[in-house]
Amino acid sequence: MTPPSDSELVTRTLQGDAVAFGKLIERYQQAVYAVCLSILRDVDLAQDFVQETFLKALQHLSGLAVPKRF
């Protein structure tokens, strides 16, 4: 079975599917963490920023012009 696309997961999240957003987090968490850690050079701070990044993403998800570019 093919995994759902980012666009599908965004659509499902906007329809109230929290599991779909969890899948987006799983898909991108390591990459976001790596960027944060490379910039901040502090593990705890990088983890905080990752959490904040996904919270902001969820809050602004409905304004995403091209959902497949999550």
N, C-alpha and C positions, 0 to 999 in steps of 0.2 A: 504494500500500500504506500502510495506517495504521501509524504508529509504535507500538511497544508501550507500554502504560500503565506508570506507575510500579509498580503492583502486580505486573504481569507481570515487570518487570525485577527487582524485589525477590525474587520467587519463583525466578526463574532464577539470581540471584546466590546465594541460599541453597542451590541445587542444585549450586553449584560453577562457574557460568558467569561468569568474570572479565570477559568482554566486556560482559555485561549491566550489571555495576557501572560499567564505564567509560562506558556510555551514560548512566547516572544522573549521573555526575560531569560529563559534557559538558552535560547538561541544566541542571544547577544551579550549575556552577562560577562563572559570571559573577555570579550573584545573591549567592552566598555571599561572593565576593571583594568585591563592592560594599559589603556590610554590614560586613565586616571592615575595609576601608579607611576607611569613614566613621567607624568607632569608633576605630581605631588611628592613623589618619593617617600610616602608615608602610608603603610599598609592600612592602618585604622582610618585615616582620612580618606584614602582611596575607596574603601568600603562604604563610608558614609556618602561619598559623592556618587557612587554607583546607585545606591538606594535612592538618593535624591533625583538622580537622572531618570530612573524609571518611574518615580512618582510624578515628576514633571511631564514625562512622556504620556502617562495615563491621563493626566489632567488636561492635556492639550491634544489628545488623540483625535477628537472630533474635528479639529481644524487642519488635520493632515490632508494636504491637497492631493497627494498621490500615495495611497495606502501601501502600495507594493514597495515604496521606498522607505519603509519604516526603518 
